[in-house]
């Protein structure tokens, strides 16, 4: 701990915390103490990020009404904020809803979908929820809605003789780095960071500057701290 503290000019307590979090090599410590925007992984590595961006661009071009469905915790609210600001910047006709903790419970449900149908919503984009909403998303699809899922929670699965069989909702695009076939290197993003990476993928296709994406980083940072992913 003395050696780490001396090498990096930090307190020995900080050095102990870093080491206790299994941050061991010089490269890992450098990233832990000095990681910056250039260290972020490419949004295009997220499975379905480009697919979702293409869908959204098509909806914007055809003036389809998009609704964001978030969650009521800090990660959910920050996720909604990132998507709302990012999609509006891209020119989307977009609004949002946040489930009531008591009346609705967690995540998207049939009541929310019914309201969307009544309001003439064409496309639902979930954030910080949706990966386990199999029947709800089937219901939305049965009602001819386009659904994009952005989430960071564990993918549901069933145990079979061949091992785990993962159950992916039948949405038009599913962005979750914990999918088995997703090549995104870092597996502990919060929901807001997944939302930010979708906006990042969208902006590169839609000509919005990275500066506008970086203005949304504080929401992702706040969500990361408060949601406490490992």
C-alpha positions in Angstrom: 0.0 0.0 0.0 2.9 2.3 0.7 4.4 1.6 -2.7 1.1 2.2 -4.5 0.5 5.4 -2.6 4.0 6.7 -3.3 3.9 5.7 -7.0 0.5 7.5 -7.6 0.7 10.3 -5.1 -2.4 9.1 -3.2 -3.2 8.3 0.4 -2.5 4.8 1.7 -6.1 4.4 2.5 -7.1 5.0 -1.1 -4.4 2.5 -2.2 -5.9 -0.1 0.2 -9.4 0.5 -1.2 -8.2 0.2 -4.8 -6.3 -3.1 -4.0 -9.3 -4.5 -2.0 -11.4 -4.0 -5.2 -9.0 -6.3 -7.1 -7.5 -3.4 -9.1 -4.0 -4.8 -9.2 -1.9 -4.0 -12.2 -0.4 -0.6 -13.1 -2.7 -0.4 -16.1 -5.8 -1.1 -14.0 -4.8 1.4 -11.4 -4.1 4.0 -14.1 -7.6 3.4 -15.5 -9.2 3.5 -12.0 -7.5 6.8 -11.1 -7.3 8.5 -14.5 -9.9 7.0 -16.8 -11.4 9.7 -19.1 -13.9 10.0 -22.0 -11.4 8.5 -24.4 -11.5 5.3 -22.3 -15.2 4.7 -23.0 -15.9 1.6 -25.1 -17.4 2.1 -28.6 -21.2 2.2 -28.5 -21.4 0.1 -31.7 -20.1 -2.9 -29.7 -23.4 -3.1 -28.0 -25.6 -5.7 -29.6 -28.6 -4.1 -31.4 -27.3 -0.5 -30.7 -27.0 0.2 -34.5 -30.3 -1.6 -35.2 -32.1 0.5 -32.6 -30.5 3.7 -34.0 -31.7 2.8 -37.5 -35.2 2.1 -36.2 -35.3 5.5 -34.4 -34.0 7.4 -37.4 -36.8 5.8 -39.5 -39.4 6.8 -36.9 -38.1 10.4 -36.7 -38.2 10.7 -40.5 -41.8 9.5 -40.6 -42.8 11.6 -37.6 -43.9 8.7 -35.5 -44.6 9.3 -31.9 -42.1 7.7 -29.5 -42.6 7.1 -25.8 -39.9 6.4 -23.3 -40.8 4.0 -20.4 -38.4 4.4 -17.5 -38.2 3.5 -13.8 -38.8 5.6 -10.7 -35.3 5.2 -9.1 -32.4 7.5 -9.9 -30.9 5.3 -12.6 -34.3 5.1 -14.3 -34.9 8.9 -14.1 -31.4 9.6 -15.4 -32.0 7.1 -18.2 -35.2 8.8 -19.2 -33.5 12.2 -19.1 -30.7 11.0 -21.3 -33.1 9.5 -23.9 -35.5 12.4 -23.8 -32.8 15.0 -24.3 -30.9 13.0 -26.9 -34.0 12.0 -29.0 -35.4 15.6 -28.9 -32.0 16.8 -30.1 -32.3 14.4 -33.0 -35.8 15.8 -33.8 -37.9 13.0 -32.5 -41.6 13.4 -31.5 -41.0 11.9 -28.0 -42.5 11.9 -24.5 -42.0 9.7 -21.5 -43.8 7.9 -18.6 -42.4 6.7 -15.3 -44.4 3.9 -13.6 -46.0 4.8 -10.2 -44.1 2.8 -7.5 -47.4 1.8 -5.8 -49.9 1.6 -8.6 -47.7 0.2 -11.3 -44.7 -1.5 -9.6 -41.5 -1.9 -11.5 -41.1 -1.6 -15.2 -43.4 -1.7 -18.2 -46.9 -3.2 -17.8 -50.1 -3.7 -19.8 -51.7 -0.6 -18.3 -48.8 1.5 -19.6 -49.1 -0.1 -23.0 -52.8 0.5 -23.1 -52.3 4.2 -22.3 -49.7 4.3 -25.1 -52.2 2.7 -27.6 -54.8 5.3 -26.6 -52.3 8.1 -27.1 -51.4 6.9 -30.6 -47.9 5.9 -29.6 -46.0 4.1 -32.4 -42.8 3.2 -30.6 -41.9 2.4 -27.0 -38.3 2.6 -25.8 -37.7 1.2 -22.3 -34.8 2.2 -20.1 -33.5 0.5 -16.9 -36.2 -2.1 -17.5 -37.7 -4.4 -20.1 -35.3 -7.3 -20.3 -37.6 -9.5 -18.2 -40.9 -8.1 -19.5 -41.6 -11.0 -21.9 -45.5 -11.0 -21.8 -45.7 -7.3 -21.7 -43.6 -6.8 -24.8 -45.5 -9.6 -26.6 -48.7 -7.7 -25.8 -47.2 -4.5 -27.2 -46.1 -6.3 -30.4 -49.5 -7.9 -30.7 -50.9 -4.4 -30.8 -48.6 -3.5 -33.7 -46.2 -1.4 -31.7 -42.4 -1.1 -32.2 -40.5 -1.8 -29.0 -36.8 -1.1 -28.3 -35.5 -2.4 -25.0 -32.5 -0.8 -23.2 -31.7 -2.4 -19.9 -28.8 -3.5 -17.7 -30.4 -6.1 -15.5 -29.7 -9.8 -15.7 -31.2 -11.7 -18.7 -33.8 -14.2 -17.5 -33.1 -17.9 -18.2 -34.4 -21.4 -17.6 -32.3 -24.4 -16.6 -32.2 -27.2 -19.2 -30.3 -30.4 -19.5 -28.0 -28.5 -21.9 -27.4 -25.7 -19.5 -28.9 -22.2 -19.2 -31.4 -21.2 -21.9 -31.7 -17.4 -22.0 -35.0 -15.8 -22.7 -34.8 -12.6 -24.7 -38.0 -10.5 -25.2 -39.3 -10.4 -28.8 -38.7 -6.6 -29.1 -37.5 -5.0 -32.4 -34.1 -4.3 -30.7 -32.7 -5.4 -27.3 -29.7 -3.5 -26.0 -28.3 -5.1 -22.9 -24.6 -5.9 -22.5 -25.4 -8.9 -20.4 -26.7 -10.8 -23.4 -24.5 -13.8 -24.1 -23.9 -12.8 -27.7 -23.1 -9.1 -26.9 -19.5 -8.2 -27.5 -19.4 -5.1 -25.3 -16.4 -5.6 -23.1 -17.6 -4.1 -19.8 -20.6 -5.9 -18.2 -21.5 -3.7 -15.3 -23.0 -0.6 -16.9 -26.0 1.0 -15.2 -29.2 1.6 -17.2 -28.3 5.3 -17.8 -25.0 4.4 -19.4 -26.8 1.9 -21.7 -29.1 4.8 -22.7 -26.2 7.1 -23.2 -24.5 4.6 -25.5 -27.7 4.3 -27.6 -27.7 8.1 -28.0 -24.0 7.9 -28.9 -24.7 5.3 -31.6 -27.7 7.4 -32.9 -25.7 10.6 -33.0 -23.0 9.2 -35.2 -25.7 8.1 -37.7 -27.6 11.4 -37.4 -24.9 14.0 -37.4 -25.2 15.2 -33.8 -21.9 16.3 -32.3 -20.1 14.4 -29.6 -20.2 17.5 -27.5 -24.0 17.1 -27.2 -23.6 13.5 -26.1 -20.9 14.5 -23.5 -23.4 17.0 -22.0 -25.4 14.0 -21.0 -22.5 12.3 -19.2 -23.3 13.8 -15.7 -26.6 12.0 -15.7 -24.9 8.7 -16.4 -22.3 9.4 -13.8 -24.9 10.2 -11.2 -26.8 7.1 -12.0 -23.7 5.0 -11.9 -22.8 6.2 -8.4 -26.4 5.9 -7.0 -27.3 2.6 -8.6 -24.1 1.1 -7.4 -23.4 -1.6 -10.1 -20.5 -3.8 -9.1 
